[in-house]
Amino acid sequence: MKKVWFITGSSKGLGRALAEEVLKNGDQLVATARNPGQLADLAKSYGGQVLTIALDVSNKDQVREAVQSAMNQFGRIDVLVNNAGFGITGAAEAYTDEQVKGQLDVNLYAPIDITRAVLPIMRKQRSGRILQVSSVGGRVGNAGVSIYQAAKFGLSGFSEALRKEVASLGIWVTAVEPGGFRTDWGGASMSYAPEVEGYETSVGAMRSYMKSDGYQPMGDPAKAARVMYELANHSAPPSHLLLGSEALAMTRHADLLRKAEMDQWEEVSISTNHDDAADFLQTEAGKRFLGKI
């Protein structure tokens, strides 16, 4: 059965590649962008198969209107892809309040709001797929993108928890966590906070690398789009899916470091238990955590 997709940030990059993949396969698409004129060619080529909508994802009224327009046009939403996002490179203290708020609004609060707007529809359908385009930066922290990564850590965490909430409703949630892809995210779409003295070897090094000819992302957006399309049709999609060998290598390395640190500090962690505390995994709460209740 052909699906109805709702994709934010459809005008370029990964969102555009996925929009084209969806339409090529005959599914119906609600393609949103701040400037829908950038989607005019899709509307011209695919006619009634695609609905293009102007959407500022941080505007709650526009979100509600876009979801309602999708329902008016197609009568259902089978796949939600929260893809819209942007980053600003800089030291945490160098960002303006507006830059902090803007990154959190678009990269975290907006996908939560859009998900919440679509969930009642999927709940009534007793089916749906939600793909949250997070980032390897939602699994591994790096100097220079602290606010962006705060949002992505939040989005991946929200997705993991939500997956457990909605599993019984026939809804699957996956946090898609790409590494670097050959889009303009790190190029024309990247902006920079003012430089601050003292951060030359951390934030400064990241800034220089992002601006250098040596920065060559490894990921292919068209291949990622194909994987995401197939993911929406998989019988048991994962809770997290890293995209690209860069993301995989970075996360594996970070997980090894986390485990080593956790083991090193294990005795200190346990020392804070109450004297009569039981083995957590043998308690009702622990069994629930393990999925045994």
Beta strands, then each sheet from edge to edge (+ up, - down):
strand 1: 4-7
strand 2: 28-33
strand 3: 50-54
strand 4: 79-82
strand 5: 88-89
strand 6: 128-133
strand 7: 171-178
strand 8: 191-192
strand 9: 240-243
sheet 1: 3+ 2+ 1+ 4+ 6+ 7+ 9+
sheet 2: 5+ 8+
end
